[in-house]
Amino acid sequence: MTVVVMAILSGPACVVGDELIRETASQPCVPIASVTGDLQTATQQPVRLRGVVTWRQGDGMIIQDESSGIWVDIPNARRAGLLRISADTLATITVGMEVEIDGLSNRGGFRPNVLPIDIRSLGTSREPAARPADAERFWSGGDDCMRVCVRGVVQGFRDLGKSWLLLMQDGSRDFTASVPKTVFDRDPNTIVDAALLLTGVATSHFNTRGEFQSPKLSVVHADDVVVEHSASHVPDRLLEVPLAAIAQHQTEATQGHRLRTQGTVTHIVPGRFLYFQEGMIGVRIETPMAVDAAIGDRAEAIGFVARRGWTAGLVEAVVRRIEPGTPPPPNRIDPETILQINAAATAAGRRAAPGDWLGCLVTFPARIVDFQGTRDGGLVLLLAGKTGLVATAEPEVFDSLRRFEIGSTVQLTGIVEREPSGAGDASHDWRPMSLDRIRLLVRSPADVQLLRAPSWWKPERLVAALAALAVTVIVALGWIAMLRRQVRRQLRVIEGRLREEAVAEERRRIAREFHDTLEQGLAALSLRLDVAACGATDDRSRSAFRQQRQLLASLQTETRDFLWDLRDPVHVEGTLVESIATQLRHLEQLTTVPLLLNASGDIPELPLLVQYHVVRIVREAVNNAIKYAKPTGILVQCGRHHGPGSAESVWLCVSDDGVGFDVATRSVAENHFGIRGMHERARQIGAELTVESGLGHGTTVMITIPIVSARPAGLGSGRLTSGTA
């Protein structure tokens, strides 16, 4: 109902406060049928209704005019903030008053109703005359909110505190009647099985789809309960019918009234039902009362015949024990035989002989196929021979049955019931309806006895064992393959290290040989040139010696660099900044020009090959500046650049204040490989290199390395071998 209220508050026809009151006040009174007859009501419209209150209880109110009756939905109007009448004023409105209601029409749960805004009393009036209930209208909800007269036999009652709820039946159709205790102050037991004429307001039980379920009559006045035929409360005077004939052809005088029957008790569920058995006929007896009997006792039941299932039973019964007895032995018969007996009776158009076995206590062996828990107990799926069936059990019984393993063969005992087909039991054939499936009602854990436990090698266990074996084999093969890969990897590592050591040792040997021969020879030649320059007698000779000495010094520098690279081909231990600092410290020993390093930001780690090429580019740029630019200082800067989106890069800049040069001319000149080599190194690592210079304006070398390309495909972050360099 809350959803309905929200729709009211948000509907386009809804206005609030005084404006809504003024709009409804301007409406003329309309017949109630004009509101209840609009079954497609989707939005709320202001209406004014006038009628007589025919039922009133708490916040409930029903009014009726000459056209129809309607439910006045006071609770939802109050929750929506629509109701403007005070609780005290509302309490003064009683049955028999004529009222005028301003409100909104509403779709309602089953039938359109009205959400009241204001209710005004117009004084007392005569209640509308009750009309005889039309069978089709009453049992389909057509008489909802109307005063009607209904006849029926009282089958039982329930105590609802302030009222009695009478369980009524008219022929084979059931309905309920609510009678306040202030109206009917007698013992309701005195009217059980009595035929009554009831007058009251018809209402409807409906589901959440708004579908009609069953009618209910609300009695208001004491004279609305008329006993037309008194009940006989002497059991011996009631019609006694054999158990097998309780629903067979009877006289018109006995139809709809209680009867007596006897049988042997085979099962009891206290406060709900029990089973009687007589020969091959079993009957379900429903009773809300306690039963003073035990299984095996001979008992008598007085109740009403109910045809609610495949077989008839008794409802609202009173059961008393006639004499004690012993539990009857179950009949040994299998489900296939029961179905065959009933199938033969159906084919011949006769009664099953000696009986249909439904409701009887039987026993047979079966194999447990599965268990399924339900809200009211559980189901045991069984296979008896070639016939599959289901056994039902109460929660306590079902829990004890779970101790049996699936696949166990057990001896089952229980009450035979028909398995509901779900397609309805109506038959359009002249022959008796067929019995296609049955189920077994298990009474207690003692009704299931183990005959044979299942083989330990059940299919699921065999599958589990095979699966475990397969997993073990797969794991073993995977482990062997992994070990082989690891051995091959270790062998490659060892072979690589051996090659590295061999190459490194060879480089060191060559470096030693060059140091002991070439470098020492150059050093000796340098000393001789110095001596020769000092001994020269003219300026031209001394100038020639000085030029040769400078050329020799350059050659010595190149030789030292060659030996340094030969001994440590990459020399990129540490971070990028540390490697550049090491290079600058080495170059400082070869020049008097100040070399400065400035690093800013968080410089990420680069792959070693990338870092090696970057360091070599920086070294080449610094060397070129020292050799050709004649600077007063050289500055090396590096940092991290955050570009648009997620693009990031590392940049390095080598700048000097020297003489500069023509970049276009120098980059294409022969025998000048420095700039060309820097560009080649930059392309190799995916970096961008620019050289900016001009005569008299110094030189700037800028390199930008994208972080995404700082680790090229195929390059790892591990230490490079000397062979790679």
DAGIQUI-V745514 format. One record per backbone hydrogen bond with DSSP energy under -0.5 kcal/mol. NH is the residue of the N-H (numbers start at 0). CO is the residue of the C=O. E is the energy in kcal/mol with one decimal. If there is no record, write none. Layout:
nh=NH co=CO e=E
nh=NH co=CO e=E
This chain:
nh=4 co=0 e=-1.8
nh=5 co=1 e=-2.2
nh=6 co=2 e=-2.0
nh=7 co=3 e=-1.8
nh=8 co=4 e=-2.2
nh=9 co=5 e=-1.5
nh=10 co=6 e=-0.9
nh=10 co=7 e=-0.6
nh=13 co=10 e=-1.3
nh=18 co=15 e=-0.8
nh=19 co=15 e=-0.6
nh=19 co=16 e=-0.6
nh=20 co=16 e=-1.6
nh=21 co=17 e=-2.6
nh=22 co=18 e=-1.9
nh=23 co=19 e=-2.4
nh=24 co=20 e=-2.4
nh=25 co=21 e=-1.1
nh=26 co=23 e=-1.5
nh=29 co=47 e=-2.4
nh=33 co=30 e=-1.2
nh=34 co=30 e=-0.5
nh=34 co=31 e=-1.4
nh=35 co=31 e=-2.4
nh=36 co=32 e=-2.0
nh=37 co=34 e=-1.0
nh=38 co=36 e=-1.5
nh=40 co=37 e=-1.3
nh=46 co=102 e=-2.7
nh=47 co=27 e=-0.6
nh=48 co=100 e=-2.4
nh=50 co=98 e=-2.0
nh=51 co=63 e=-2.6
nh=52 co=96 e=-2.8
nh=53 co=51 e=-0.5
nh=53 co=61 e=-2.4
nh=54 co=61 e=-1.3
nh=56 co=59 e=-2.0
nh=59 co=56 e=-2.9
nh=61 co=54 e=-2.1
nh=62 co=69 e=-1.9
nh=63 co=51 e=-1.9
nh=64 co=67 e=-2.6
nh=69 co=62 e=-2.5
nh=71 co=60 e=-2.7
nh=72 co=70 e=-0.8
nh=72 co=113 e=-2.4
nh=73 co=58 e=-0.5
nh=73 co=71 e=-2.0
nh=76 co=72 e=-1.5
nh=77 co=73 e=-2.3
nh=78 co=74 e=-2.1
nh=79 co=75 e=-1.9
nh=80 co=77 e=-1.2
nh=81 co=76 e=-2.6
nh=82 co=76 e=-1.1
nh=83 co=116 e=-3.1
nh=89 co=85 e=-2.3
nh=90 co=86 e=-1.8
nh=91 co=87 e=-0.7
nh=91 co=88 e=-0.9
nh=92 co=89 e=-1.3
nh=93 co=91 e=-0.5
nh=95 co=52 e=-2.6
nh=96 co=93 e=-1.6
nh=97 co=122 e=-3.4
nh=98 co=50 e=-2.8
nh=98 co=96 e=-0.5
nh=99 co=119 e=-2.6
nh=100 co=48 e=-3.0
nh=101 co=117 e=-2.5
nh=102 co=46 e=-2.4
nh=103 co=114 e=-2.2
nh=104 co=44 e=-2.4
nh=105 co=112 e=-2.5
nh=112 co=105 e=-2.2
nh=113 co=70 e=-1.8
nh=114 co=103 e=-3.0
nh=115 co=113 e=-0.7
nh=116 co=101 e=-3.5
nh=117 co=101 e=-1.9
nh=119 co=99 e=-2.7
nh=121 co=97 e=-3.6
nh=124 co=95 e=-2.8
nh=130 co=146 e=-1.8
nh=132 co=148 e=-2.8
nh=137 co=133 e=-3.7
nh=138 co=134 e=-2.0
nh=139 co=136 e=-1.2
nh=140 co=136 e=-0.6
nh=140 co=137 e=-0.7
nh=141 co=136 e=-2.5
nh=142 co=136 e=-0.9
nh=143 co=140 e=-1.3
nh=144 co=201 e=-3.9
nh=145 co=142 e=-2.1
nh=147 co=145 e=-0.5
nh=147 co=199 e=-2.7
nh=148 co=130 e=-1.8
nh=149 co=197 e=-2.8
nh=151 co=195 e=-1.8
nh=152 co=168 e=-2.8
nh=153 co=193 e=-2.2
nh=154 co=152 e=-0.6
nh=154 co=166 e=-3.3
nh=155 co=166 e=-1.1
nh=157 co=164 e=-1.8
nh=159 co=157 e=-0.7
nh=159 co=162 e=-2.4
nh=161 co=159 e=-1.3
nh=163 co=178 e=-3.0
nh=164 co=157 e=-2.8
nh=165 co=163 e=-0.7
nh=165 co=176 e=-3.2
nh=166 co=155 e=-2.8
nh=167 co=165 e=-0.8
nh=167 co=174 e=-2.7
nh=168 co=152 e=-1.3
nh=169 co=172 e=-2.9
nh=170 co=168 e=-0.6
nh=171 co=169 e=-0.7
nh=172 co=169 e=-1.6
nh=174 co=167 e=-1.9
nh=175 co=214 e=-1.3
nh=176 co=165 e=-1.8
nh=177 co=216 e=-2.9
nh=178 co=163 e=-2.7
nh=178 co=176 e=-0.6
nh=179 co=218 e=-0.6
nh=180 co=161 e=-2.3
nh=182 co=179 e=-1.0
nh=183 co=179 e=-2.2
nh=184 co=182 e=-0.6
nh=187 co=185 e=-0.5
nh=189 co=186 e=-1.9
nh=190 co=187 e=-1.4
nh=191 co=188 e=-0.7
nh=192 co=153 e=-3.6
nh=193 co=190 e=-2.3
nh=194 co=228 e=-2.4
nh=195 co=151 e=-2.9
nh=195 co=193 e=-0.6
nh=196 co=225 e=-3.0
nh=197 co=149 e=-2.9
nh=197 co=195 e=-0.6
nh=198 co=223 e=-1.9
nh=199 co=147 e=-2.2
nh=200 co=217 e=-2.3
nh=201 co=145 e=-2.7
nh=201 co=199 e=-0.5
nh=202 co=215 e=-3.2
nh=204 co=213 e=-2.9
nh=206 co=210 e=-1.8
nh=209 co=206 e=-1.9
nh=212 co=204 e=-3.4
nh=213 co=204 e=-1.1
nh=215 co=202 e=-2.3
nh=216 co=175 e=-2.3
nh=217 co=200 e=-2.5
nh=218 co=177 e=-2.5
nh=218 co=216 e=-0.7
nh=223 co=220 e=-1.3
nh=224 co=221 e=-1.4
nh=225 co=196 e=-2.0
nh=225 co=223 e=-0.6
nh=227 co=194 e=-2.4
nh=227 co=225 e=-0.8
nh=228 co=194 e=-1.8
nh=232 co=230 e=-0.6
nh=234 co=232 e=-0.7
nh=236 co=233 e=-2.1
nh=237 co=233 e=-0.6
nh=237 co=234 e=-1.2
nh=240 co=238 e=-0.5
nh=240 co=259 e=-3.4
nh=244 co=241 e=-2.0
nh=245 co=242 e=-0.9
nh=247 co=244 e=-1.0
nh=253 co=250 e=-1.0
nh=254 co=250 e=-0.8
nh=256 co=253 e=-1.4
nh=258 co=302 e=-2.0
nh=259 co=238 e=-3.3
nh=260 co=300 e=-1.7
nh=262 co=298 e=-1.8
nh=263 co=276 e=-2.2
nh=264 co=296 e=-2.5
nh=265 co=274 e=-2.3
nh=266 co=274 e=-0.9
nh=268 co=272 e=-3.1
nh=270 co=288 e=-0.7
nh=271 co=268 e=-2.1
nh=272 co=268 e=-1.6
nh=273 co=284 e=-2.2
nh=274 co=266 e=-2.3
nh=275 co=282 e=-2.6
nh=276 co=263 e=-1.4
nh=277 co=280 e=-2.9
nh=280 co=277 e=-1.3
nh=281 co=357 e=-1.6
nh=282 co=275 e=-2.5
nh=284 co=273 e=-3.3
nh=285 co=283 e=-0.5
nh=285 co=313 e=-3.2
nh=286 co=271 e=-1.6
nh=291 co=289 e=-0.5
nh=292 co=290 e=-1.5
nh=295 co=264 e=-2.8
nh=296 co=293 e=-2.3
nh=297 co=322 e=-2.9
nh=298 co=262 e=-2.5
nh=298 co=296 e=-0.5
nh=299 co=319 e=-2.9
nh=300 co=260 e=-2.5
nh=301 co=317 e=-2.3
nh=302 co=258 e=-1.7
nh=303 co=314 e=-2.3
nh=305 co=312 e=-3.1
nh=308 co=310 e=-0.5
nh=312 co=305 e=-2.2
nh=313 co=283 e=-1.9
nh=314 co=303 e=-2.5
nh=316 co=285 e=-2.1
nh=317 co=301 e=-2.5
nh=319 co=299 e=-2.4
nh=321 co=297 e=-3.1
nh=322 co=297 e=-1.7
nh=330 co=360 e=-2.3
nh=332 co=330 e=-1.0
nh=332 co=362 e=-1.3
nh=336 co=333 e=-0.6
nh=337 co=333 e=-1.7
nh=338 co=334 e=-2.3
nh=339 co=335 e=-2.0
nh=340 co=336 e=-2.5
nh=341 co=337 e=-1.9
nh=342 co=338 e=-2.4
nh=343 co=339 e=-2.4
nh=344 co=340 e=-1.8
nh=345 co=341 e=-2.2
nh=346 co=342 e=-2.3
nh=347 co=343 e=-1.9
nh=348 co=344 e=-1.0
nh=349 co=344 e=-2.1
nh=356 co=279 e=-1.5
nh=358 co=415 e=-3.5
nh=359 co=356 e=-1.8
nh=361 co=359 e=-0.6
nh=361 co=413 e=-2.5
nh=362 co=330 e=-2.3
nh=363 co=411 e=-1.9
nh=365 co=409 e=-2.3
nh=366 co=382 e=-2.3
nh=367 co=407 e=-2.7
nh=368 co=380 e=-3.3
nh=369 co=380 e=-1.2
nh=371 co=378 e=-2.7
nh=373 co=376 e=-2.2
nh=376 co=373 e=-1.2
nh=377 co=392 e=-1.6
nh=378 co=371 e=-3.4
nh=379 co=390 e=-2.7
nh=380 co=369 e=-2.5
nh=380 co=378 e=-0.5
nh=381 co=388 e=-2.9
nh=382 co=366 e=-1.7
nh=383 co=386 e=-3.0
nh=384 co=382 e=-0.7
nh=385 co=383 e=-0.5
nh=386 co=383 e=-2.2
nh=387 co=385 e=-0.5
nh=388 co=381 e=-1.6
nh=389 co=437 e=-0.6
nh=390 co=379 e=-2.4
nh=391 co=439 e=-2.8
nh=392 co=377 e=-1.7
nh=397 co=393 e=-3.3
nh=398 co=394 e=-2.3
nh=399 co=395 e=-1.3
nh=400 co=396 e=-1.6
nh=401 co=397 e=-1.1
nh=402 co=399 e=-1.1
nh=403 co=400 e=-1.8
nh=406 co=367 e=-2.3
nh=407 co=404 e=-2.0
nh=408 co=451 e=-2.9
nh=409 co=365 e=-2.9
nh=409 co=407 e=-0.6
nh=410 co=448 e=-3.2
nh=411 co=363 e=-2.7
nh=411 co=409 e=-0.6
nh=412 co=446 e=-1.7
nh=413 co=361 e=-2.1
nh=414 co=440 e=-2.2
nh=415 co=359 e=-2.2
nh=416 co=438 e=-2.9
nh=418 co=436 e=-1.5
nh=419 co=417 e=-0.5
nh=435 co=433 e=-0.7
nh=438 co=416 e=-3.3
nh=439 co=389 e=-2.2
nh=440 co=414 e=-3.1
nh=441 co=391 e=-2.6
nh=441 co=439 e=-0.8
nh=446 co=443 e=-1.8
nh=447 co=444 e=-1.6
nh=448 co=410 e=-2.0
nh=448 co=446 e=-0.5
nh=450 co=408 e=-3.0
nh=451 co=408 e=-2.1
nh=457 co=455 e=-2.2
nh=461 co=457 e=-2.9
nh=462 co=458 e=-2.8
nh=463 co=459 e=-2.4
nh=464 co=460 e=-2.9
nh=465 co=461 e=-2.8
nh=466 co=462 e=-2.7
nh=467 co=463 e=-2.7
nh=468 co=464 e=-2.7
nh=469 co=465 e=-2.8
nh=470 co=466 e=-2.7
nh=471 co=467 e=-2.5
nh=472 co=468 e=-2.7
nh=473 co=469 e=-2.7
nh=474 co=470 e=-2.9
nh=475 co=471 e=-2.8
nh=476 co=472 e=-3.0
nh=477 co=473 e=-2.8
nh=478 co=474 e=-2.9
nh=479 co=475 e=-2.8
nh=480 co=476 e=-2.8
nh=481 co=477 e=-2.6
nh=482 co=478 e=-2.7
nh=483 co=479 e=-2.6
nh=484 co=480 e=-2.5
nh=485 co=481 e=-2.7
nh=486 co=482 e=-2.8
nh=487 co=483 e=-2.8
nh=488 co=484 e=-2.7
nh=489 co=485 e=-2.7
nh=490 co=486 e=-2.8
nh=491 co=487 e=-2.5
nh=492 co=488 e=-2.5
nh=493 co=489 e=-3.0
nh=494 co=490 e=-3.1
nh=495 co=491 e=-2.9
nh=496 co=492 e=-2.8
nh=497 co=493 e=-2.8
nh=498 co=494 e=-2.7
nh=499 co=495 e=-3.0
nh=500 co=496 e=-3.1
nh=501 co=497 e=-2.7
nh=502 co=498 e=-3.2
nh=503 co=499 e=-3.4
nh=504 co=500 e=-2.8
nh=505 co=501 e=-2.3
nh=506 co=502 e=-2.7
nh=507 co=503 e=-2.7
nh=508 co=504 e=-2.4
nh=509 co=505 e=-2.6
nh=510 co=506 e=-2.9
nh=511 co=507 e=-2.4
nh=512 co=508 e=-2.5
nh=513 co=509 e=-2.8
nh=514 co=510 e=-2.4
nh=515 co=511 e=-2.8
nh=516 co=512 e=-1.6
nh=518 co=513 e=-2.8
nh=519 co=514 e=-0.9
nh=520 co=516 e=-2.5
nh=521 co=517 e=-2.7
nh=522 co=518 e=-2.3
nh=523 co=519 e=-2.5
nh=524 co=520 e=-2.5
nh=525 co=521 e=-2.3
nh=526 co=522 e=-2.0
nh=527 co=523 e=-2.1
nh=528 co=524 e=-2.2
nh=529 co=525 e=-2.0
nh=530 co=526 e=-2.5
nh=531 co=527 e=-3.0
nh=532 co=528 e=-2.7
nh=533 co=529 e=-2.0
nh=534 co=530 e=-1.7
nh=535 co=531 e=-0.7
nh=535 co=532 e=-0.7
nh=541 co=537 e=-2.0
nh=542 co=538 e=-2.7
nh=543 co=539 e=-1.9
nh=544 co=540 e=-2.6
nh=545 co=541 e=-2.5
nh=546 co=542 e=-2.2
nh=547 co=543 e=-2.1
nh=548 co=544 e=-2.5
nh=549 co=545 e=-2.3
nh=550 co=546 e=-2.3
nh=551 co=547 e=-2.5
nh=552 co=548 e=-2.2
nh=553 co=549 e=-2.3
nh=554 co=550 e=-2.2
nh=555 co=551 e=-2.4
nh=556 co=552 e=-2.3
nh=557 co=553 e=-2.5
nh=558 co=554 e=-2.1
nh=559 co=555 e=-2.7
nh=560 co=556 e=-2.5
nh=561 co=557 e=-2.5
nh=562 co=558 e=-2.7
nh=563 co=559 e=-2.6
nh=564 co=560 e=-2.6
nh=565 co=561 e=-2.3
nh=566 co=562 e=-2.1
nh=567 co=563 e=-2.0
nh=578 co=574 e=-2.4
nh=579 co=575 e=-2.3
nh=580 co=576 e=-2.4
nh=581 co=577 e=-2.2
nh=582 co=578 e=-2.0
nh=583 co=579 e=-2.5
nh=584 co=580 e=-2.3
nh=585 co=581 e=-1.8
nh=586 co=582 e=-2.3
nh=587 co=583 e=-2.2
nh=588 co=584 e=-0.7
nh=588 co=585 e=-0.8
nh=589 co=586 e=-1.7
nh=590 co=587 e=-0.8
nh=593 co=631 e=-0.6
nh=595 co=593 e=-0.5
nh=595 co=633 e=-2.8
nh=597 co=635 e=-2.9
nh=599 co=637 e=-2.3
nh=602 co=600 e=-1.0
nh=603 co=601 e=-0.6
nh=606 co=709 e=-0.9
nh=610 co=606 e=-2.9
nh=611 co=607 e=-2.7
nh=612 co=608 e=-2.1
nh=613 co=609 e=-2.3
nh=614 co=610 e=-2.6
nh=615 co=611 e=-2.2
nh=616 co=612 e=-2.2
nh=617 co=613 e=-2.4
nh=618 co=614 e=-2.6
nh=619 co=615 e=-2.6
nh=620 co=616 e=-2.5
nh=621 co=617 e=-2.5
nh=622 co=618 e=-2.8
nh=623 co=619 e=-2.5
nh=624 co=620 e=-1.9
nh=625 co=621 e=-2.4
nh=626 co=622 e=-2.6
nh=627 co=623 e=-2.8
nh=628 co=623 e=-0.7
nh=628 co=624 e=-1.3
nh=629 co=624 e=-0.7
nh=630 co=624 e=-0.5
nh=633 co=593 e=-2.4
nh=634 co=654 e=-2.7
nh=635 co=595 e=-2.9
nh=636 co=634 e=-0.5
nh=636 co=652 e=-2.9
nh=637 co=597 e=-1.8
nh=638 co=650 e=-2.1
nh=640 co=648 e=-3.3
nh=642 co=640 e=-0.7
nh=642 co=646 e=-2.6
nh=646 co=643 e=-1.6
nh=648 co=640 e=-2.2
nh=649 co=704 e=-2.8
nh=650 co=638 e=-2.3
nh=651 co=702 e=-2.5
nh=652 co=636 e=-3.0
nh=653 co=700 e=-2.7
nh=654 co=634 e=-2.6
nh=654 co=652 e=-0.5
nh=655 co=698 e=-2.0
nh=656 co=632 e=-0.9
nh=658 co=628 e=-2.4
nh=662 co=660 e=-0.8
nh=665 co=661 e=-2.6
nh=666 co=662 e=-2.5
nh=667 co=663 e=-0.7
nh=667 co=664 e=-0.6
nh=668 co=664 e=-0.7
nh=668 co=665 e=-0.6
nh=671 co=668 e=-0.9
nh=676 co=672 e=-2.5
nh=677 co=673 e=-2.0
nh=678 co=674 e=-2.2
nh=679 co=675 e=-2.1
nh=680 co=676 e=-2.4
nh=681 co=677 e=-2.3
nh=682 co=678 e=-2.4
nh=683 co=679 e=-1.8
nh=684 co=680 e=-1.2
nh=684 co=681 e=-0.5
nh=685 co=682 e=-1.0
nh=686 co=681 e=-2.8
nh=687 co=703 e=-2.6
nh=689 co=701 e=-2.9
nh=691 co=699 e=-3.0
nh=693 co=697 e=-1.1
nh=695 co=658 e=-5.1
nh=696 co=693 e=-2.5
nh=697 co=657 e=-0.9
nh=698 co=655 e=-0.8
nh=699 co=691 e=-3.0
nh=700 co=653 e=-2.8
nh=701 co=689 e=-2.8
nh=701 co=699 e=-0.5
nh=702 co=651 e=-2.6
nh=703 co=687 e=-2.7
nh=704 co=649 e=-3.4
nh=705 co=703 e=-0.6
nh=706 co=647 e=-2.3
nh=707 co=647 e=-0.5
nh=709 co=706 e=-1.0
nh=714 co=711 e=-2.3
nh=724 co=720 e=-1.2
